[in-house]
Amino acid sequence: MTDPRKPPLLDPAVLARLGTLKLRVRAITEGVLTGLHKSPHHGQSVEFAEHKEYAPGDEIRHIDWKAYGKFDKYYVKRFEQETNLRAYLVVDSSGSMGYRSDPAGMTKLEYASALAASLAYLLVRQQDAAGLVLVQGQVAGAIPPRASAGHLVPVLDALESAKAEGTTRLGSAVDWIIEHAPRRSSVLVFSDLFDPDAQVLRQLAQLGRRKHEVTLFHVLDRAELEFPFDDPTLFLSMEDARQVEAHGRDVRKGYLDVLGRWLEEVKRTAAEADVDYALCRTDRPLEEVLLPFLARRERSAA
């Protein structure tokens, strides 16, 4: 039975506003999300690529008779295959993603799942392929990319039933994609980055070196960004047994200073690793994240 407090994964108002935008990948990737994607794989297509000399077994209907008249040899047209974009939605479902400061609001995992579900819907609607990788201390579940509408059902079911628990190791998702994604793909990562491995962004950069496009949606709660605690408070880790008791007013400045330096380091490292970065506050409407992201994809693919 669906939890009535749980926000719906597919918000019709958000999807209605996204209806006129198309998700495109940058020029360095293979394909654009416009219904017409190109790759260097040869096959039946409307896109002419090059000639090759005729050989037994080639289709006669592909002979270029103008080239024959010019060179007195038979040449066959070769074509580029239209192919769909393949996107892997990597969602961090570790314990820290279960945090929410507002009992009426979304947890970080619910917010990340709503973002991922909206993008999966747009991808499949445009006949592109969307897959899902849930990651904790290791890959907790994976659904390979498919482009059929029916494929949305297991993706959304997996997101809906995901529970925030365990530790974080995004590197395990990187390893999984390297092993299972031989083609160039778009990798969309949704995480709070509370990963004990300080090299996690460098690990994501490995995907870029393999010609994948990587986008990081950095999902954080308002309280994590503003630290609105004044009284003595017991802070509990959601991924292990650690706990700290502190007076909010006494530690706020130091916390915000450390947070600011960390966020700047994350942004700088992401830029150096050619990872697109978007900070996502769970108290802000989803379209404030999705619309700028899709607009950037439109501009970069133009």
N, C-alpha and C positions, 0 to 999 in steps of 0.2 A: 504494500500500500504506500502511496506517495506521501511523504511528510508534508502537511499543509503549510508549514513554515518555510519550506525550502523554495526559493525563487525558481520560476520556470527557466529551463536552460535556453529555450528559444523565445526571446521576447519579441512579439510581433511588431511592436513599435520600432525596435532597433532594426529588425530585418527590413521593414518597409522603407526606412531611411537609407538603408544600404542598397536598395534595389537598383539604383541607377549607376552604381559604381562597380567596377570590375577589378578583381584582384589580379594584378600583374606582377610578375617577378622582374627583377632588374635585368638589364641587357646582358650581363655576364652569364645568366642562366639560360637554360634551354627551354624556351616556351614562354608564352604569354597567356594569361587567363582571359581570353577574349572570344573563345569559341573557335579560334584558328591558331593552333600552336604548331611550331615548326621544329623539326629535329633533323640531323644529318642521316637518319636511318632511311634507306631507300624503300619505296613501296608505292602503292596506288595513291595518288594525290592530285590536287589541282596545281601544285607548285612545281614548276619546271626547275630542275637543278643543273643538269649538264648533259653532254652527249657521251656515248660510248659506241665503239664500233660493233656492228651487229654480229651476233654469234648464234649458232643453232640453239634453239630453245627460247630465244627472246621473242616477245610478242610482236607480230607483224604490225599490229595497229599502233605501235609506238615508234615505227620507223619515221624519221624526219625526211620527207621527200624533197623538201627544199635543200637540205644538206646534201642529199644524193645528187640533185641537179648541179650543185656547185662543185662537189668533190669527186663525183662519179664513184662513190662508195656508200654503202648502207650504214647509216648511223641510227642508233636508238636513243630516244629521249629517256633520261633517268629523272626520277622525281623524288622530292622530299616528302617524307611521311608526316601527315598531321598527327600529332600526338598530344596527349593530355599532360598537364602539369601534375606532378606527384608531390603531395605535401604530407609531411609527418608532423602531427601535433603532439608535442612532448609535454605532458602535464605532470608537474611535481605533486605527488599525493602523500608526501611525508607528513609527520606529525605537526610540524610548525604551520603547515598550510591549513590546519583546522582552526586557526585563531580568528576571532572577531571581537572587537572591543564593544560593538553595539549589538546587543542581543537581537535586535530587529533587523540587523543588516546581514550581509553575506559574509561567510568565511572566505578566506583567501582561495581555498579550493573551489568553493561554489562560484566565485567570481572568475577564476581561471577557467573553470569548466564552461561557464556561460560564454566567455570569449572564444574558447576553442570550438564550442558547438555552433556558434554563429558563423565562424569562418568555415567549418566543415559543411554547413548548409550551403553557403555561397559557392564553395568549390564544387560540390556535387551538382548543384543546380546548373552550373555552367559546364557540366560533363567533365570536370576535373576530378582527380583522385585524391581522397583524403584518408589518411591512416592515423592511428592513435598509438602512442606509447605512454603508459603510466609508469612513473618511476618513483621509487623510494630508495632504500639502500641498494636495491637492484631493480631491474625491470620487473614490475609487478603485473604487467599485462600488455599485450601488443596486438593490434589489429592492422594487417597490411593494407596499404592504400587501394581503394576501389572507387570507381566513378559512378556506380549505379545508385539510384535513389534508395533502394532497399538496404544499401550498405550503411546508410545513416543510422538505421535502427540499432545495430550492435555498437556503433560508436557512441551514440547518445546514451544507450543503456549502460555502457561501461563508465561513462562520465557521471551519470546519475547515481550509480551505485558505488562509486569510488569513495573510500574512507581514508581520511587523513590519519596516518599512523606510521610509526617507524622513523628511521633516520633518512638523510638525504645523500644520494650519490648520483649527481647528474651525469657523471662520467660513464656510468653503466648504460645510460641511454645513448650516449655518443658511440660507445662500443657496439651497441645493438644496431644502430643505423649504419655504421661503417660496414658491418657484416651483411645486412639485409637490404641495403639500398645501393645497388651497383650503378644505377642511373643518377644523373643530376636531379636533385630534388630540392624543394623548399622545406626547411626545418623551422618550425615555429615552436619556441620554448616558452612555457608559462611556469614561473617559479619565483619564490621569494629570495632565492640564492642563499638561504641559510644552510650552506653546504660546507662541511669542515675542510673540504679540499679547496685551498686558496687558488688553485690553478684551473678552476672550473671553466672560466672564460677562455683560457688557452686551449682547453680540451674542446670547447665548441668551435674554436678556430680550426681544429683539425678537419671539420666538415667543410669549411670554406676552401681549404687546400685541396679537397676532393671535388671542388666545383659545385658543392651544395650552397644554397643561399640560406643564411641563418638569421632569424629575428628573435630577439629576447624580449618577452613581455615580463617586466619585473613587477610582480604583484605584492603590494604592501598595504597593511591596514593603516588607517589614519593615526591611530595611537602609536604605531611604530614610527611614524614620520614626525609626529608632534610631541609625543611623550606628555600627555595631559594629566600626569599623576602628581598630586600635591601631598597627600598624606603618607604615612608609613605603609608600604605595600610589599607583599610577598610575591615575587616574580618566579614563576615556575616554568622550567623548560618543558616543551611539548614533545621533545624527542629523546630525552633521557631523564635521569633522576635529579638533575641539578636544580637548586633553588637559591634565590638571593633575596634577603629582606633589606629594604632601603627606604629612606625618606625621599619621596618624589622630588621635592623642591631642592634637596641637597645634591641630587645626581643629574638633574635635568640638563644643565648647561654642558656638563661633561659628556652626557649621552648624545646630545644633539651635535656637539663638536665632532665626536667620533663618527656619528651617522653621516654627517655632511662630508667628511673626508672619505668615508667608505663609498658613498654614492658617487662622488667625483672620480674615485679610482675605478669603480665599476664602469662608468660611462667612458672614461679614457681607455681602459683596457678593451672594452667592447669596440670602440672606434679603431684601435690599433689592430684588433683581430678581424676587422671587417664584419662585425656582427651588428646588425641594426638593433637599436635599443629604444624601448618605450617604458617609462615608469607608469605603473597603473595603480591608482588609489582605489581601494574597494568601496569607498563612499561616493565615488563619482560615477555618472551614467556610463554604460558601456560604449555608447556611441562616441563619447569624448576620446576613447582610445581607438575604436575601430575606424571611424571616419578619417582622422588624420593619417592613420596607417595606410588605409586604402588609397587615399589621395597621394601619399608619397609614392606608392607603387605605380599609380597612374603616371606621375611625373617622371619617374625613373625609367619607365618603359616607353615613354614617348620618343 
